């Protein structure tokens, strides 16, 4: 299953790496790729992951989830 997460506040490779590391640390996430130009992360999941948990962890990393798609 695939989700796109639109995230505000990412502007550089450090941001990209931090968000990818955060997402890859979530149980159920098999891959995560941040696309800075689109201000989003594309995540592959092998099970359902609570969007509230993803939002909280991204927030803790210093960024803001705008929406999921």
Phi and psi restraints in degrees (range 20) as a CNS / XPLOR table:
assign (resid 1 and name C) (resid 2 and name N)
       (resid 2 and name CA) (resid 2 and name C) 1.0 -125.6 20.0 2
assign (resid 2 and name N) (resid 2 and name CA)
       (resid 2 and name C) (resid 3 and name N) 1.0 140.6 20.0 2
assign (resid 2 and name C) (resid 3 and name N)
       (resid 3 and name CA) (resid 3 and name C) 1.0 -131.6 20.0 2
assign (resid 3 and name N) (resid 3 and name CA)
       (resid 3 and name C) (resid 4 and name N) 1.0 146.3 20.0 2
assign (resid 3 and name C) (resid 4 and name N)
       (resid 4 and name CA) (resid 4 and name C) 1.0 -110.1 20.0 2
assign (resid 4 and name N) (resid 4 and name CA)
       (resid 4 and name C) (resid 5 and name N) 1.0 132.1 20.0 2
assign (resid 4 and name C) (resid 5 and name N)
       (resid 5 and name CA) (resid 5 and name C) 1.0 -119.3 20.0 2
assign (resid 5 and name N) (resid 5 and name CA)
       (resid 5 and name C) (resid 6 and name N) 1.0 116.1 20.0 2
assign (resid 5 and name C) (resid 6 and name N)
       (resid 6 and name CA) (resid 6 and name C) 1.0 -88.2 20.0 2
assign (resid 6 and name N) (resid 6 and name CA)
       (resid 6 and name C) (resid 7 and name N) 1.0 126.9 20.0 2
assign (resid 6 and name C) (resid 7 and name N)
       (resid 7 and name CA) (resid 7 and name C) 1.0 -131.3 20.0 2
assign (resid 7 and name N) (resid 7 and name CA)
       (resid 7 and name C) (resid 8 and name N) 1.0 131.9 20.0 2
assign (resid 7 and name C) (resid 8 and name N)
       (resid 8 and name CA) (resid 8 and name C) 1.0 -95.2 20.0 2
assign (resid 8 and name N) (resid 8 and name CA)
       (resid 8 and name C) (resid 9 and name N) 1.0 149.0 20.0 2
assign (resid 8 and name C) (resid 9 and name N)
       (resid 9 and name CA) (resid 9 and name C) 1.0 104.7 20.0 2
assign (resid 9 and name N) (resid 9 and name CA)
       (resid 9 and name C) (resid 10 and name N) 1.0 -6.1 20.0 2
assign (resid 9 and name C) (resid 10 and name N)
       (resid 10 and name CA) (resid 10 and name C) 1.0 -88.6 20.0 2
assign (resid 10 and name N) (resid 10 and name CA)
       (resid 10 and name C) (resid 11 and name N) 1.0 129.8 20.0 2
assign (resid 10 and name C) (resid 11 and name N)
       (resid 11 and name CA) (resid 11 and name C) 1.0 -137.6 20.0 2
assign (resid 11 and name N) (resid 11 and name CA)
       (resid 11 and name C) (resid 12 and name N) 1.0 -8.4 20.0 2
assign (resid 11 and name C) (resid 12 and name N)
       (resid 12 and name CA) (resid 12 and name C) 1.0 -148.6 20.0 2
assign (resid 12 and name N) (resid 12 and name CA)
       (resid 12 and name C) (resid 13 and name N) 1.0 177.2 20.0 2
assign (resid 12 and name C) (resid 13 and name N)
       (resid 13 and name CA) (resid 13 and name C) 1.0 -63.8 20.0 2
assign (resid 13 and name N) (resid 13 and name CA)
       (resid 13 and name C) (resid 14 and name N) 1.0 -32.1 20.0 2
assign (resid 13 and name C) (resid 14 and name N)
       (resid 14 and name CA) (resid 14 and name C) 1.0 -62.1 20.0 2
assign (resid 14 and name N) (resid 14 and name CA)
       (resid 14 and name C) (resid 15 and name N) 1.0 -44.0 20.0 2
assign (resid 14 and name C) (resid 15 and name N)
       (resid 15 and name CA) (resid 15 and name C) 1.0 -60.1 20.0 2
assign (resid 15 and name N) (resid 15 and name CA)
       (resid 15 and name C) (resid 16 and name N) 1.0 -46.7 20.0 2
assign (resid 15 and name C) (resid 16 and name N)
       (resid 16 and name CA) (resid 16 and name C) 1.0 -56.4 20.0 2
assign (resid 16 and name N) (resid 16 and name CA)
       (resid 16 and name C) (resid 17 and name N) 1.0 -49.2 20.0 2
assign (resid 16 and name C) (resid 17 and name N)
       (resid 17 and name CA) (resid 17 and name C) 1.0 -65.2 20.0 2
assign (resid 17 and name N) (resid 17 and name CA)
       (resid 17 and name C) (resid 18 and name N) 1.0 -39.6 20.0 2
assign (resid 17 and name C) (resid 18 and name N)
       (resid 18 and name CA) (resid 18 and name C) 1.0 -65.5 20.0 2
assign (resid 18 and name N) (resid 18 and name CA)
       (resid 18 and name C) (resid 19 and name N) 1.0 -44.3 20.0 2
assign (resid 18 and name C) (resid 19 and name N)
       (resid 19 and name CA) (resid 19 and name C) 1.0 -68.2 20.0 2
assign (resid 19 and name N) (resid 19 and name CA)
       (resid 19 and name C) (resid 20 and name N) 1.0 -42.4 20.0 2
assign (resid 19 and name C) (resid 20 and name N)
       (resid 20 and name CA) (resid 20 and name C) 1.0 -61.3 20.0 2
assign (resid 20 and name N) (resid 20 and name CA)
       (resid 20 and name C) (resid 21 and name N) 1.0 -43.2 20.0 2
assign (resid 20 and name C) (resid 21 and name N)
       (resid 21 and name CA) (resid 21 and name C) 1.0 -63.0 20.0 2
assign (resid 21 and name N) (resid 21 and name CA)
       (resid 21 and name C) (resid 22 and name N) 1.0 -42.7 20.0 2
assign (resid 21 and name C) (resid 22 and name N)
       (resid 22 and name CA) (resid 22 and name C) 1.0 -60.3 20.0 2
assign (resid 22 and name N) (resid 22 and name CA)
       (resid 22 and name C) (resid 23 and name N) 1.0 -48.1 20.0 2
assign (resid 22 and name C) (resid 23 and name N)
       (resid 23 and name CA) (resid 23 and name C) 1.0 -66.3 20.0 2
assign (resid 23 and name N) (resid 23 and name CA)
       (resid 23 and name C) (resid 24 and name N) 1.0 -41.6 20.0 2
assign (resid 23 and name C) (resid 24 and name N)
       (resid 24 and name CA) (resid 24 and name C) 1.0 -66.6 20.0 2
assign (resid 24 and name N) (resid 24 and name CA)
       (resid 24 and name C) (resid 25 and name N) 1.0 -18.9 20.0 2
assign (resid 24 and name C) (resid 25 and name N)
       (resid 25 and name CA) (resid 25 and name C) 1.0 -81.6 20.0 2
assign (resid 25 and name N) (resid 25 and name CA)
       (resid 25 and name C) (resid 26 and name N) 1.0 -4.4 20.0 2
assign (resid 25 and name C) (resid 26 and name N)
       (resid 26 and name CA) (resid 26 and name C) 1.0 -87.6 20.0 2
assign (resid 26 and name N) (resid 26 and name CA)
       (resid 26 and name C) (resid 27 and name N) 1.0 130.6 20.0 2
assign (resid 26 and name C) (resid 27 and name N)
       (resid 27 and name CA) (resid 27 and name C) 1.0 -61.3 20.0 2
assign (resid 27 and name N) (resid 27 and name CA)
       (resid 27 and name C) (resid 28 and name N) 1.0 125.6 20.0 2
assign (resid 27 and name C) (resid 28 and name N)
       (resid 28 and name CA) (resid 28 and name C) 1.0 107.4 20.0 2
assign (resid 28 and name N) (resid 28 and name CA)
       (resid 28 and name C) (resid 29 and name N) 1.0 -17.3 20.0 2
assign (resid 28 and name C) (resid 29 and name N)
       (resid 29 and name CA) (resid 29 and name C) 1.0 -88.1 20.0 2
assign (resid 29 and name N) (resid 29 and name CA)
       (resid 29 and name C) (resid 30 and name N) 1.0 121.2 20.0 2
assign (resid 29 and name C) (resid 30 and name N)
       (resid 30 and name CA) (resid 30 and name C) 1.0 -97.1 20.0 2
assign (resid 30 and name N) (resid 30 and name CA)
       (resid 30 and name C) (resid 31 and name N) 1.0 -25.5 20.0 2
assign (resid 30 and name C) (resid 31 and name N)
       (resid 31 and name CA) (resid 31 and name C) 1.0 -158.6 20.0 2
assign (resid 31 and name N) (resid 31 and name CA)
       (resid 31 and name C) (resid 32 and name N) 1.0 154.1 20.0 2
assign (resid 31 and name C) (resid 32 and name N)
       (resid 32 and name CA) (resid 32 and name C) 1.0 -147.7 20.0 2
assign (resid 32 and name N) (resid 32 and name CA)
       (resid 32 and name C) (resid 33 and name N) 1.0 131.5 20.0 2
assign (resid 32 and name C) (resid 33 and name N)
       (resid 33 and name CA) (resid 33 and name C) 1.0 -133.5 20.0 2
assign (resid 33 and name N) (resid 33 and name CA)
       (resid 33 and name C) (resid 34 and name N) 1.0 125.9 20.0 2
assign (resid 33 and name C) (resid 34 and name N)
       (resid 34 and name CA) (resid 34 and name C) 1.0 -92.9 20.0 2
assign (resid 34 and name N) (resid 34 and name CA)
       (resid 34 and name C) (resid 35 and name N) 1.0 133.4 20.0 2
assign (resid 34 and name C) (resid 35 and name N)
       (resid 35 and name CA) (resid 35 and name C) 1.0 -113.7 20.0 2
assign (resid 35 and name N) (resid 35 and name CA)
       (resid 35 and name C) (resid 36 and name N) 1.0 98.1 20.0 2
assign (resid 35 and name C) (resid 36 and name N)
       (resid 36 and name CA) (resid 36 and name C) 1.0 -58.5 20.0 2
assign (resid 36 and name N) (resid 36 and name CA)
       (resid 36 and name C) (resid 37 and name N) 1.0 -41.1 20.0 2
assign (resid 36 and name C) (resid 37 and name N)
       (resid 37 and name CA) (resid 37 and name C) 1.0 -60.2 20.0 2
assign (resid 37 and name N) (resid 37 and name CA)
       (resid 37 and name C) (resid 38 and name N) 1.0 -30.7 20.0 2
assign (resid 37 and name C) (resid 38 and name N)
       (resid 38 and name CA) (resid 38 and name C) 1.0 -100.0 20.0 2
assign (resid 38 and name N) (resid 38 and name CA)
       (resid 38 and name C) (resid 39 and name N) 1.0 -1.3 20.0 2
assign (resid 38 and name C) (resid 39 and name N)
       (resid 39 and name CA) (resid 39 and name C) 1.0 52.9 20.0 2
assign (resid 39 and name N) (resid 39 and name CA)
       (resid 39 and name C) (resid 40 and name N) 1.0 48.1 20.0 2
assign (resid 39 and name C) (resid 40 and name N)
       (resid 40 and name CA) (resid 40 and name C) 1.0 -146.9 20.0 2
assign (resid 40 and name N) (resid 40 and name CA)
       (resid 40 and name C) (resid 41 and name N) 1.0 163.2 20.0 2
assign (resid 40 and name C) (resid 41 and name N)
       (resid 41 and name CA) (resid 41 and name C) 1.0 -120.1 20.0 2
assign (resid 41 and name N) (resid 41 and name CA)
       (resid 41 and name C) (resid 42 and name N) 1.0 138.2 20.0 2
assign (resid 41 and name C) (resid 42 and name N)
       (resid 42 and name CA) (resid 42 and name C) 1.0 -106.8 20.0 2
assign (resid 42 and name N) (resid 42 and name CA)
       (resid 42 and name C) (resid 43 and name N) 1.0 122.3 20.0 2
assign (resid 42 and name C) (resid 43 and name N)
       (resid 43 and name CA) (resid 43 and name C) 1.0 -122.0 20.0 2
assign (resid 43 and name N) (resid 43 and name CA)
       (resid 43 and name C) (resid 44 and name N) 1.0 133.8 20.0 2
assign (resid 43 and name C) (resid 44 and name N)
       (resid 44 and name CA) (resid 44 and name C) 1.0 -102.4 20.0 2
assign (resid 44 and name N) (resid 44 and name CA)
       (resid 44 and name C) (resid 45 and name N) 1.0 132.8 20.0 2
assign (resid 44 and name C) (resid 45 and name N)
       (resid 45 and name CA) (resid 45 and name C) 1.0 -122.3 20.0 2
assign (resid 45 and name N) (resid 45 and name CA)
       (resid 45 and name C) (resid 46 and name N) 1.0 145.7 20.0 2
assign (resid 45 and name C) (resid 46 and name N)
       (resid 46 and name CA) (resid 46 and name C) 1.0 -104.6 20.0 2
assign (resid 46 and name N) (resid 46 and name CA)
       (resid 46 and name C) (resid 47 and name N) 1.0 0.3 20.0 2
assign (resid 46 and name C) (resid 47 and name N)
       (resid 47 and name CA) (resid 47 and name C) 1.0 -159.5 20.0 2
assign (resid 47 and name N) (resid 47 and name CA)
       (resid 47 and name C) (resid 48 and name N) 1.0 166.8 20.0 2
assign (resid 47 and name C) (resid 48 and name N)
       (resid 48 and name CA) (resid 48 and name C) 1.0 -67.1 20.0 2
assign (resid 48 and name N) (resid 48 and name CA)
       (resid 48 and name C) (resid 49 and name N) 1.0 132.8 20.0 2
assign (resid 48 and name C) (resid 49 and name N)
       (resid 49 and name CA) (resid 49 and name C) 1.0 -122.3 20.0 2
assign (resid 49 and name N) (resid 49 and name CA)
       (resid 49 and name C) (resid 50 and name N) 1.0 132.6 20.0 2
assign (resid 49 and name C) (resid 50 and name N)
       (resid 50 and name CA) (resid 50 and name C) 1.0 -62.2 20.0 2
assign (resid 50 and name N) (resid 50 and name CA)
       (resid 50 and name C) (resid 51 and name N) 1.0 124.9 20.0 2
assign (resid 50 and name C) (resid 51 and name N)
       (resid 51 and name CA) (resid 51 and name C) 1.0 -63.4 20.0 2
assign (resid 51 and name N) (resid 51 and name CA)
       (resid 51 and name C) (resid 52 and name N) 1.0 -29.8 20.0 2
assign (resid 51 and name C) (resid 52 and name N)
       (resid 52 and name CA) (resid 52 and name C) 1.0 -64.7 20.0 2
assign (resid 52 and name N) (resid 52 and name CA)
       (resid 52 and name C) (resid 53 and name N) 1.0 -37.3 20.0 2
assign (resid 52 and name C) (resid 53 and name N)
       (resid 53 and name CA) (resid 53 and name C) 1.0 -65.5 20.0 2
assign (resid 53 and name N) (resid 53 and name CA)
       (resid 53 and name C) (resid 54 and name N) 1.0 -46.0 20.0 2
assign (resid 53 and name C) (resid 54 and name N)
       (resid 54 and name CA) (resid 54 and name C) 1.0 -59.4 20.0 2
assign (resid 54 and name N) (resid 54 and name CA)
       (resid 54 and name C) (resid 55 and name N) 1.0 -46.5 20.0 2
assign (resid 54 and name C) (resid 55 and name N)
       (resid 55 and name CA) (resid 55 and name C) 1.0 -59.6 20.0 2
assign (resid 55 and name N) (resid 55 and name CA)
       (resid 55 and name C) (resid 56 and name N) 1.0 -44.8 20.0 2
assign (resid 55 and name C) (resid 56 and name N)
       (resid 56 and name CA) (resid 56 and name C) 1.0 -62.4 20.0 2
assign (resid 56 and name N) (resid 56 and name CA)
       (resid 56 and name C) (resid 57 and name N) 1.0 -44.1 20.0 2
assign (resid 56 and name C) (resid 57 and name N)
       (resid 57 and name CA) (resid 57 and name C) 1.0 -68.5 20.0 2
assign (resid 57 and name N) (resid 57 and name CA)
       (resid 57 and name C) (resid 58 and name N) 1.0 -39.0 20.0 2
assign (resid 57 and name C) (resid 58 and name N)
       (resid 58 and name CA) (resid 58 and name C) 1.0 -65.5 20.0 2
assign (resid 58 and name N) (resid 58 and name CA)
       (resid 58 and name C) (resid 59 and name N) 1.0 -41.4 20.0 2
assign (resid 58 and name C) (resid 59 and name N)
       (resid 59 and name CA) (resid 59 and name C) 1.0 -60.6 20.0 2
assign (resid 59 and name N) (resid 59 and name CA)
       (resid 59 and name C) (resid 60 and name N) 1.0 -45.2 20.0 2
assign (resid 59 and name C) (resid 60 and name N)
       (resid 60 and name CA) (resid 60 and name C) 1.0 -61.1 20.0 2
assign (resid 60 and name N) (resid 60 and name CA)
       (resid 60 and name C) (resid 61 and name N) 1.0 -29.0 20.0 2
assign (resid 60 and name C) (resid 61 and name N)
       (resid 61 and name CA) (resid 61 and name C) 1.0 -79.1 20.0 2
assign (resid 61 and name N) (resid 61 and name CA)
       (resid 61 and name C) (resid 62 and name N) 1.0 -9.7 20.0 2
assign (resid 61 and name C) (resid 62 and name N)
       (resid 62 and name CA) (resid 62 and name C) 1.0 105.0 20.0 2
assign (resid 62 and name N) (resid 62 and name CA)
       (resid 62 and name C) (resid 63 and name N) 1.0 15.1 20.0 2
assign (resid 62 and name C) (resid 63 and name N)
       (resid 63 and name CA) (resid 63 and name C) 1.0 -125.7 20.0 2
assign (resid 63 and name N) (resid 63 and name CA)
       (resid 63 and name C) (resid 64 and name N) 1.0 169.8 20.0 2
assign (resid 63 and name C) (resid 64 and name N)
       (resid 64 and name CA) (resid 64 and name C) 1.0 -123.3 20.0 2
assign (resid 64 and name N) (resid 64 and name CA)
       (resid 64 and name C) (resid 65 and name N) 1.0 122.2 20.0 2
assign (resid 64 and name C) (resid 65 and name N)
       (resid 65 and name CA) (resid 65 and name C) 1.0 -76.5 20.0 2
assign (resid 65 and name N) (resid 65 and name CA)
       (resid 65 and name C) (resid 66 and name N) 1.0 126.2 20.0 2
assign (resid 65 and name C) (resid 66 and name N)
       (resid 66 and name CA) (resid 66 and name C) 1.0 -90.5 20.0 2
assign (resid 66 and name N) (resid 66 and name CA)
       (resid 66 and name C) (resid 67 and name N) 1.0 -47.7 20.0 2
assign (resid 66 and name C) (resid 67 and name N)
       (resid 67 and name CA) (resid 67 and name C) 1.0 -167.1 20.0 2
assign (resid 67 and name N) (resid 67 and name CA)
       (resid 67 and name C) (resid 68 and name N) 1.0 164.2 20.0 2
assign (resid 67 and name C) (resid 68 and name N)
       (resid 68 and name CA) (resid 68 and name C) 1.0 -110.6 20.0 2
assign (resid 68 and name N) (resid 68 and name CA)
       (resid 68 and name C) (resid 69 and name N) 1.0 150.7 20.0 2
